[in-house]
Amino acid sequence: MAIQTIPTQPFAGQRPGTSGLRKKVTVFTQPRYLENFAQALFDVLNAGGAGGRALHGQTLVLGGDGRFFNRSAVQIILKLAAANGLARVLLGQGGILSTPAVSAVIRRRHAFGGIVLSASHNPGGPEGDFGIKYNAGNGGPANEALTEAVYARTQVLSELRQSDAPDIDLDRLVLQQVEQLQVEVIDPVADYAAVMRGLFDFALLRGMFARGFAMRVDAMNAVGGPYARAILEGELGAPAGTVVNAVPLEDFGGLHPDPNPVNAEDLIAHMQGADAPDFGAAMDGDADRNMVVGRNFVVTPSDSLALMTAHAKLIPGYKDGLLGVARSMPTSAAVDRVAKALDLPCFETPTGWKFFGNLLDAGRVSLCGEESYGTGSSHVREKDGLWAILFWLSLQGATGRSVETLVREHWRVYGRNYYTRHDYEGIAVDVANTLMEALRAALPALVGRQFAQRRVVVADDFSYTDPVDGSVSGQQGIRLMFDDGARVIFRLSGTGTEGATLRLYLERYEADVAQQDQPVQQALAELAVVAEQVAGIRVRTGMAGPTVAT
Ligand code: G16
């Protein structure tokens, strides 16, 4: 075994997006592509202190969602870690760790940070996507300053430091050595399960299953399966088969592991009809997203956050109340109404879980959520799919009410925020950029403009000043806000790997209980017309409608 210095050349485009660097597998598997990014990361981390040796003697957590290239990527990163000063790597068995589990392990074991190998909800397999993301010592995604520094480093990188040691055994729970680096293969579930035990009343949940409560969790052939099986079927006594698609597959069995009604259509089908289970849920590729479904009833992520906030005191981990709540800007304002009623601070951040980190670390918020099927809390620094499922399970156990009843009661008390997201995928990048530029240019003239019975009161490009460190993030989405509380928002996704994806978010508030049962797309049809009038999406893209509406 020896540490080698290998010349390399920069690759263009290694700038992390909303959540790490995501590219096609065919891009990641080019010689030295992953190596370059990991070396740039280690260089930036090392430069961060201790005379350029900040990583020396430190522990790193490593794991991924098991998608194609996961196992090879683990071996590559270990060889670089061994040559860049790290003392120890805690590696999930088989190279597997869900995103929330990485966060839990970093925090519980006081690691320096962690690397998550995942492209999250993006499809996998040789033709699919791969990704890499760095999480800091708080367990949360690296902030923009760090990811920008890594990007800058990738653009000037000229050499790699790498061990030529043979591959290690990823599957045995043993301690191994790569140069001076100790690699401890750990049980991917244990730390995470311990965190869950500390938050929820497992005896209550065991009682529910003992009395015949029926549940279906679709792990979408992704990394959430082993966690859901161990906790729900193993510890809580849910019948075998409660978790379906529970074995992580390298191509997710061809599924698109994005838990929304379109991609998790099999779950939606199972939740219809008289013999449907009481409760359904799905998770995404790296198990940080969740979808909550009742019998014949799908809960929107924005409503989910609002209900969790309203009922948090029923859950042991939150029984003393919340410090505050946060949502991403495009997420509906349903939670704002609850926060107001409970007199809780409520923050609006840009899209990207990384923006919640400072608020959580500073003790300003306890719960966070996003429209993109993400909810989480201060227990880790990532959104957490199984945590959300256990939260909703606990709400049903504590109240004796079904998912649908809980949501309808909520609407009666707080009103309903009708909400939808329309995605226009695979647009040519220049067309998408021109559309956004034209919208930006039109903003001043939109303020005060009347659209049928609504008037625009705010038309801007969302800019966020972090209340903890004062950093400013601009151009985070174009907002039209109306005098009746309705909103139309346009932004470009930062997680796609092919062309550009335009996201259009539509929301309006309905206080009248008699009007709370309309089909969502119908309830928001007028706003969709306004969006088209203002942005000319169909004219500019030539698309007849959104690729996906959720
Ligand atoms: C990531 C981020 C989320 C974000 C989502 C969608 O989730 O962590 O904060 O809401 O992408 O981002 P965009 O609208 O830019 O595509 P995940 O589950 O993909 O890691």
Residues whose N, C-alpha, C, O or C-beta is under 5 A from the ligand:
A	BS01	G16	T18 S19 S120 H121 T351 G352 W353 E370 S372 L492 S493 G494 T495
